[in-house]
Amino acid sequence: MSASPAAATAAPSSPHVMTTYGRLPIAMSHGQGCYVWDTAGRRYLDALAGVAVNTVGHNHPVLVAGLQDQVSKLIHTSNYYHIPLQEELAKLLVERSGMENAFFCSTGLEANEAALKLARKFGHDKGISNPQIVVYEKAFHGRSIATLSATGNPKVQAGFGPLVEGFIRVPINDIEAIKAATANNPHVVAVFFEAIQGEGGVNPMQLDYLRQLRALCDERDWLMMIDEVQCGMGRTGKWFAHQWAGIKPDVMPLAKGLGSGVPVGAVVAGPKAAHIFGPGNHGSTFGGNPLAMRAGVETIRIMEQEGLLANAATVGQHLRDSLAKGLAAELASGAVKEIRGQGLMLGIELNKPCGALMQRAADAGLLLSVTADSVVRLVPPLILTVAQADELVSIVVPLIQTFLKENA
Ligand SMILES: *Cc1c(COP(=O)(O)O)cnc(C)c1O
């Protein structure tokens, strides 16, 4: 596809936009598949996908046609009425998760807020007036007051105290630690975590740990609440990352990839959590509106028609193997500490902070992000081909090698 650059290069920033992000001095104009073009006409391979959002890539013909059709029919109506598309998307999510029902909102933090409210009410309903929720070190759950309190990153919390109380924090992948932290505590109502921590540096929960945790939740009557906002919706090669462990959560927040770029969030609930909320307990004006629901329905249809779960698994494995091959010397020396993740959610951890790689990658025609200071995160659209994975490797491996040599 030919680039159609705007006349001038993007202005790097505006005094009228609040500076909540440290932005690179580029602006995107349009995209096609796994590529985007900036306003100066430069092309980028997109290994960020709007932070794990553009599931089916850019300008997907089926998604675009579906959204255009929906815009011309009905963008928004109210949850005061039945919304057939909401019922359709809920059914699709329930079938793919083996859970029971779903609540819709617009973002990840909103989905997590709903999960936290579910857990608290679950406790109150059984006579626990001071419910407590187990959360994890390095977790990221959003930037509302409750979700930043659940987040395990002091930088996200700094300046926003007092935090919401009722959280107990434990390290990941340590079943004895959670048992010790909750010993003789009758107030615990839920465990809340990401199956693979995203912002925290692409840190997977071990499958054994997930199974042990499921057993512990059953034994203690706790809700298992898995934040699949980033690792869900096919990114790891299964619909939801926890499915690799053969377990089911009681509550599962979703967002990011669910609408391929249209804001959609959801909380999917299993039998233990499906009937905690009644009319008046929770709501969201935009949540579940027809445009958002159409985006979710089309995303799932496209994923199935194009076999994107299998694609994420196989292309992800190929990408991971190729990265390991290209960075073999750096892995051996310890300059690259680890390549980890699953499917098309990969992290390359360096032995030093490497935030500068984001700009350098963009200069080299590749969009990626650096998270947790030293982890290069790759979360491309799930339509990534083997050839595009090879292109990604051919850009990112030399970038990392040069960076490491310069900063040795
Ligand atoms: C991005 C993210 C969130 C927050 O989602 P928003 O849509 O930005 O509110 C919550 N949890 C996880 C795991 C995320 O990756």
The ligand as a Gaussian input file, in Angstrom:
#p B3LYP/6-31G(d) Opt

LIG

0 1
 C       -3.755000      -2.180000      30.263000
 C       -4.131000      -2.986000      31.429000
 C       -5.120000      -2.572000      32.325000
 C       -5.790000      -1.218000      32.224000
 O       -6.527000      -1.080000      31.058000
 P       -7.063000       0.382000      30.631000
 O       -7.945000       0.086000      29.453000
 O       -5.869000       1.198000      30.301000
 O       -7.804000       0.913000      31.780000
 C       -5.482000      -3.414000      33.358000
 N       -4.901000      -4.617000      33.501000
 C       -3.954000      -5.055000      32.665000
 C       -3.372000      -6.403000      32.859000
 C       -3.520000      -4.254000      31.616000
 O       -2.550000      -4.674000      30.803000

